Amino acid sequence: MLIRSTGLSLQITYTKSLKSLGLGRLLKNSDFISSADIAALVYLWNPFSIISSVGLSTSPIENLAIMLSLYGACTRRIPLATFGWVVATHLSLYPAILIVPVILLLGYGPDGPSRKLLHQINSCKFGGTSSSDNSCQQKEPTNHQAQPICFSWKPVVCFFLWASMWAFYVLVLCGLSVKQYGGLQEMFKRTYGFILAVEDLSPNIGVLWYFFAEVFDFFRNFFLIVFHVNILFMILPLAIRLNHRPCFLAFVYIAISSMLKSYPSIGDSALYMSLLGLFVNELADMQFSFFLFCGYVGVSLLSPVMHNLWIWRGTGNANFYFATAMAFACLQIILVVESVGAMLNHDRKIRKLCLTT
């Protein structure tokens, strides 16, 4: 329900933005699909989410907290957004990077056209000379006036106030519950420290377990820093380029963290796959869609087979299962790259239609 509600909010904003740009005819001429229903169905019937629930994994709870945060940010329900973000960060640490799209959602609102495009269109309408595009002189005025969106600081300040309150409340509860087991310091060591140190090398769908099983202990700390900082290095460039599409930015962050986190699970993949369905109209021209679908199906079928051959039957080795993990990581990389490229191409298409129509 949260995914569908978030999708409806994005769909309404997308429709309004096209009408404000004078491109409402695109909604009539094209097959406009209800992305909210598709995203909800993708998560509901996704084998990854079903297996996570049957296996009694905690990833559905983490996904619920993330969607609470995104839904609250889209609808400007700041306490709900803050509660979801604090709980998700408390459970897994990696959702902490979602503070960037949440702040953008609270400050600018849901995904829409580039603010640079809105400023350029207004310059064309009011006879401004700041636009460098010659096509502005040929553009006819439309009935809808596209106004640039200004960043609103008030909900962001409220978000940090609520975040401080919820974080304090969670820390107090945790401190009371683990007081006789070493206090908060011991809890942080056994939770966040366990995540960052990658102490458990049990096989999973990620690639870190195999890498740190093979790396020399002398280089272990260096590569721990490299792998964890790699996620942080991607935050700022993506936020700058996709600041007008915070929900899509959240999808990209979740997909990257699912690929590079210490202990990934298929429940993480189920979440970003459903979020991808929210942008089915914008990503209609995405390349390699059939290849990615077949790749995900193939990896999903081969991964348990290779795990059985290695762990239970003993007729294979670690490379059998690691090959499927590498293939899964490559598929996620292709998905992120192609989806970002398709979204940027969609924005260029909208810009071209606005300045040439």
C-alpha positions as CSV (number, residue, x, y, z in Angstrom):
1,M,0.0,0.0,0.0
2,L,2.9,2.4,0.8
3,I,4.5,1.7,-2.6
4,R,1.2,2.3,-4.4
5,S,0.5,5.5,-2.5
6,T,4.0,6.8,-3.2
7,G,3.5,5.9,-6.9
8,L,0.1,7.8,-7.0
9,S,1.8,10.8,-5.6
10,L,4.6,10.6,-8.2
11,Q,2.0,10.0,-11.0
12,I,0.0,13.1,-10.0
13,T,3.1,15.2,-9.9
14,Y,4.3,13.9,-13.2
15,T,0.9,14.7,-14.8
16,K,0.9,18.2,-13.4
17,S,4.5,18.9,-14.5
18,L,3.7,17.9,-18.1
19,K,0.6,20.1,-18.2
20,S,2.6,23.0,-16.7
21,L,5.1,22.6,-19.5
22,G,2.4,22.6,-22.1
23,L,2.9,18.9,-22.9
24,G,-0.4,17.6,-21.7
25,R,-1.0,16.1,-25.1
26,L,1.6,13.4,-24.4
27,L,-0.7,12.0,-21.8
28,K,-3.4,11.6,-24.4
29,N,-1.3,10.4,-27.4
30,S,0.8,7.8,-25.5
31,D,-0.1,4.7,-23.5
32,F,0.1,6.1,-20.0
33,I,0.5,3.2,-17.6
34,S,-0.4,3.3,-13.9
35,S,3.1,3.0,-12.5
36,A,1.7,2.8,-8.9
37,D,-0.2,-0.4,-9.5
38,I,2.7,-1.9,-11.4
39,A,5.2,-1.2,-8.6
40,A,2.9,-2.6,-6.0
41,L,2.3,-5.8,-8.0
42,V,6.0,-6.2,-8.7
43,Y,6.7,-6.2,-5.0
44,L,3.7,-8.3,-4.1
45,W,4.4,-11.1,-6.6
46,N,8.2,-10.8,-6.8
47,P,9.7,-14.2,-5.9
48,F,12.5,-12.4,-4.0
49,S,10.0,-10.8,-1.6
50,I,8.0,-14.0,-1.2
51,I,11.1,-16.0,-0.4
52,S,12.2,-13.3,2.1
53,S,8.9,-13.5,3.9
54,V,8.8,-17.3,3.9
55,G,12.4,-17.5,5.1
56,L,11.5,-15.2,8.1
57,S,14.0,-12.6,7.1
58,T,14.1,-9.2,8.7
59,S,14.6,-7.5,5.3
60,P,10.8,-6.9,4.8
61,I,10.8,-4.9,8.1
62,E,13.7,-2.8,6.8
63,N,11.9,-2.3,3.5
64,L,8.8,-1.2,5.4
65,A,10.8,1.4,7.2
66,I,12.4,2.7,4.0
67,M,9.0,3.0,2.3
68,L,7.6,4.8,5.3
69,S,10.3,7.3,5.0
70,L,9.8,7.8,1.2
71,Y,6.1,7.9,1.5
72,G,6.2,10.4,4.4
73,A,8.6,12.6,2.4
74,C,6.5,12.5,-0.7
75,T,3.4,13.5,1.2
76,R,5.2,16.0,3.5
77,R,4.4,13.9,6.6
78,I,7.6,14.8,8.3
79,P,7.2,12.7,11.6
80,L,6.4,9.6,9.5
81,A,9.3,10.2,7.2
82,T,11.7,10.8,10.0
83,F,10.5,7.7,11.9
84,G,11.0,5.5,8.9
85,W,14.5,6.8,8.2
86,V,15.6,6.5,11.8
87,V,14.3,2.9,12.1
88,A,15.7,1.8,8.8
89,T,19.1,3.3,9.7
90,H,18.9,1.6,13.1
91,L,18.2,-1.8,11.5
92,S,20.8,-1.8,8.7
93,L,22.9,1.4,8.7
94,Y,23.0,1.6,4.9
95,P,19.7,3.5,4.6
96,A,21.4,6.4,6.3
97,I,22.4,7.6,2.8
98,L,18.7,8.0,2.0
99,I,18.8,11.3,4.0
100,V,19.8,13.0,0.7
101,P,16.7,12.1,-1.4
102,V,14.4,12.5,1.7
103,I,15.7,16.1,2.1
104,L,15.3,16.8,-1.6
105,L,11.7,15.4,-1.4
106,L,10.9,17.7,1.5
107,G,12.6,20.7,0.0
108,Y,11.5,20.4,-3.6
109,G,8.7,17.9,-3.6
110,P,8.3,14.7,-5.7
111,D,10.1,14.2,-9.0
112,G,9.5,16.8,-11.7
113,P,11.2,18.5,-14.6
114,S,14.6,20.2,-14.2
115,R,14.5,23.5,-12.5
116,K,16.9,24.8,-15.1
117,L,14.4,23.9,-17.7
118,L,11.6,25.8,-15.8
119,H,13.8,28.8,-15.5
120,Q,14.6,28.7,-19.2
121,I,11.0,28.4,-20.2
122,N,10.0,31.3,-18.0
123,S,12.8,33.4,-19.6
124,C,11.4,32.5,-23.0
125,K,7.8,33.5,-22.0
126,F,8.7,36.8,-20.4
127,G,11.2,37.8,-23.1
128,G,14.3,37.2,-21.0
129,T,17.7,37.1,-22.6
130,S,19.3,34.8,-20.2
131,S,18.5,31.7,-22.3
132,S,21.1,30.7,-24.8
133,D,18.8,28.5,-26.8
134,N,17.7,30.2,-30.0
135,S,14.6,28.1,-30.2
136,C,13.1,30.2,-27.4
137,Q,12.3,32.9,-29.9
138,Q,10.1,30.5,-31.8
139,K,8.2,29.0,-28.9
140,E,4.6,29.9,-28.6
141,P,3.2,30.7,-25.2
142,T,1.1,28.1,-23.4
143,N,-1.9,28.4,-21.1
144,H,0.0,26.9,-18.2
145,Q,2.8,29.0,-16.6
146,A,5.7,26.9,-15.4
147,Q,7.1,28.3,-12.3
148,P,10.5,27.2,-10.9
149,I,10.4,25.4,-7.6
150,C,12.3,27.0,-4.8
151,F,13.9,25.0,-2.0
152,S,11.8,25.0,1.2
153,W,14.0,25.0,4.3
154,K,11.2,24.8,6.9
155,P,10.3,21.1,6.4
156,V,14.0,20.2,6.3
157,V,14.6,21.9,9.7
158,C,11.6,20.1,11.0
159,F,12.9,16.8,9.7
160,F,16.2,17.2,11.6
161,L,14.4,18.2,14.8
162,W,12.1,15.1,14.5
163,A,15.2,13.0,13.6
164,S,17.0,14.1,16.7
165,M,13.9,13.3,18.8
166,W,13.3,9.8,17.3
167,A,17.1,9.0,17.4
168,F,17.2,9.9,21.1
169,Y,14.1,7.8,21.8
170,V,15.5,4.8,20.0
171,L,18.9,5.1,21.8
172,V,17.2,5.4,25.2
173,L,15.1,2.3,24.5
174,C,18.2,0.4,23.3
175,G,20.2,1.6,26.3
176,L,17.6,0.3,28.7
177,S,17.3,-3.1,26.9
178,V,21.0,-3.8,26.6
179,K,22.1,-2.2,29.9
180,Q,23.0,-5.6,31.5
181,Y,24.8,-6.8,28.3
182,G,27.4,-4.1,28.1
183,G,25.4,-1.0,27.2
184,L,25.2,1.0,24.0
185,Q,28.9,0.6,23.2
186,E,28.7,-3.1,23.1
187,M,25.5,-2.9,21.0
188,F,27.2,-0.7,18.5
189,K,30.2,-3.0,18.3
190,R,28.0,-6.1,17.7
191,T,25.7,-4.4,15.2
192,Y,27.3,-1.6,13.2
193,G,30.8,-2.8,13.9
194,F,29.8,-6.3,12.7
195,I,28.4,-4.7,9.5
196,L,31.5,-2.5,8.8
197,A,34.1,-5.1,9.8
198,V,32.6,-7.9,7.6
199,E,33.4,-10.6,10.2
200,D,31.0,-13.2,8.9
201,L,32.2,-14.7,5.6
202,S,29.3,-17.0,5.1
203,P,28.3,-17.3,1.4
204,N,25.6,-14.9,0.2
205,I,24.5,-13.2,-3.0
206,G,27.1,-10.5,-2.6
207,V,30.8,-10.5,-3.5
208,L,32.5,-9.3,-0.3
209,W,32.5,-12.7,1.4
210,Y,34.6,-14.3,-1.3
211,F,36.9,-11.3,-1.6
212,F,37.7,-11.0,2.1
213,A,38.1,-14.8,2.3
214,E,40.9,-14.6,-0.2
215,V,42.6,-11.3,0.6
216,F,45.7,-11.1,2.9
217,D,45.0,-9.9,6.4
218,F,47.6,-7.2,5.9
219,F,45.4,-5.5,3.3
220,R,42.1,-6.3,4.9
221,N,41.6,-2.9,6.6
222,F,42.6,-1.0,3.4
223,F,40.0,-2.9,1.3
224,L,37.3,-2.4,4.0
225,I,37.8,1.3,3.7
226,V,37.7,1.1,-0.1
227,F,34.5,-0.9,-0.3
228,H,32.6,1.2,2.2
229,V,33.8,4.6,1.0
230,N,32.9,3.5,-2.6
231,I,29.3,4.0,-1.7
232,L,29.9,7.4,-0.2
233,F,31.8,8.6,-3.3
234,M,28.6,8.0,-5.4
235,I,26.3,10.1,-3.2
236,L,27.3,13.6,-4.2
237,P,27.6,13.2,-8.0
238,L,24.3,11.4,-8.3
239,A,22.6,13.9,-6.0
240,I,23.8,16.8,-8.1
241,R,22.7,15.3,-11.4
242,L,19.4,13.9,-10.2
243,N,18.4,16.5,-7.6
244,H,15.1,17.1,-9.5
245,R,14.2,13.4,-9.2
246,P,14.6,12.5,-5.6
247,C,12.5,9.3,-5.7
248,F,14.5,8.0,-8.6
249,L,17.6,9.0,-6.7
250,A,16.4,6.9,-3.8
251,F,16.0,3.9,-6.1
252,V,19.6,4.4,-7.4
253,Y,21.0,4.6,-3.8
254,I,19.1,1.5,-2.7
255,A,20.3,-0.5,-5.7
256,I,23.9,0.6,-5.2
257,S,23.8,-0.2,-1.4
258,S,22.1,-3.6,-2.2
259,M,25.0,-4.4,-4.5
260,L,27.9,-3.2,-2.2
261,K,26.6,-3.8,1.3
262,S,28.4,-6.3,3.5
263,Y,25.5,-8.8,3.9
264,P,23.1,-8.4,1.0
265,S,19.9,-10.3,0.7
266,I,17.3,-10.9,-2.0
267,G,14.8,-8.8,0.0
268,D,16.9,-5.7,-0.8
269,S,16.7,-6.6,-4.5
270,A,12.9,-7.0,-4.2
271,L,12.6,-3.4,-2.9
272,Y,14.6,-1.6,-5.7
273,M,12.8,-3.7,-8.3
274,S,9.5,-2.5,-7.1
275,L,10.7,1.1,-7.0
276,L,11.9,0.7,-10.6
277,G,8.3,0.1,-11.5
278,L,7.4,3.6,-10.3
279,F,9.2,5.0,-13.3
280,V,7.8,2.6,-16.0
281,N,6.6,5.5,-18.1
282,E,9.9,7.5,-17.9
283,L,12.0,4.4,-18.6
284,A,10.0,3.0,-21.5
285,D,13.0,3.4,-23.8
286,M,15.5,1.7,-21.5
287,Q,17.8,-0.7,-23.3
288,F,18.7,-4.3,-22.4
289,S,15.4,-4.8,-20.6
290,F,14.9,-8.3,-21.9
291,F,18.5,-9.2,-21.3
292,L,18.2,-8.0,-17.7
293,F,15.0,-10.0,-17.2
294,C,16.5,-13.2,-18.5
295,G,19.7,-12.6,-16.5
296,Y,17.8,-12.2,-13.2
297,V,15.7,-15.3,-13.9
298,G,18.8,-17.3,-14.8
299,V,20.8,-16.2,-11.7
300,S,17.8,-16.9,-9.5
301,L,17.6,-20.4,-10.8
302,L,21.3,-21.2,-10.9
303,S,22.3,-19.7,-7.5
304,P,20.5,-22.3,-5.3
305,V,21.8,-25.1,-7.6
306,M,25.4,-24.0,-7.3
307,H,25.0,-23.5,-3.6
308,N,23.7,-27.1,-3.3
309,L,26.5,-28.5,-5.4
310,W,29.1,-26.8,-3.2
311,I,27.8,-26.9,0.3
312,W,25.6,-30.0,0.5
313,R,26.8,-32.4,-2.3
314,G,30.5,-31.4,-2.3
315,T,30.8,-31.9,-6.0
316,G,31.7,-28.3,-6.7
317,N,33.7,-25.5,-5.1
318,A,33.3,-21.9,-4.0
319,N,33.9,-20.6,-7.6
320,F,30.7,-22.3,-8.7
321,Y,28.5,-20.2,-6.4
322,F,30.7,-17.1,-6.6
323,A,30.2,-17.1,-10.4
324,T,26.5,-16.6,-9.9
325,A,27.2,-13.8,-7.3
326,M,29.4,-12.0,-9.8
327,A,26.8,-12.4,-12.5
328,F,24.2,-11.0,-10.1
329,A,26.4,-8.0,-9.3
330,C,27.0,-7.3,-13.0
331,L,23.3,-7.4,-13.7
332,Q,22.7,-4.8,-11.0
333,I,25.4,-2.6,-12.4
334,I,23.8,-2.8,-15.9
335,L,20.4,-2.1,-14.4
336,V,21.6,1.0,-12.5
337,V,23.6,2.4,-15.5
338,E,20.9,1.8,-18.1
339,S,18.1,3.2,-15.8
340,V,20.0,6.4,-15.1
341,G,20.8,6.8,-18.8
342,A,17.2,6.2,-19.8
343,M,16.0,8.8,-17.2
344,L,18.5,11.4,-18.4
345,N,17.4,10.7,-22.0
346,H,13.8,11.2,-21.0
347,D,14.7,14.6,-19.4
348,R,16.5,15.6,-22.6
349,K,13.4,14.6,-24.6
350,I,11.1,16.7,-22.4
351,R,13.5,19.6,-22.7
352,K,13.6,19.3,-26.5
353,L,9.8,19.2,-26.8
354,C,9.4,22.2,-24.5
355,L,11.9,24.4,-26.5
356,T,10.9,23.3,-30.0
357,T,7.1,23.0,-29.8
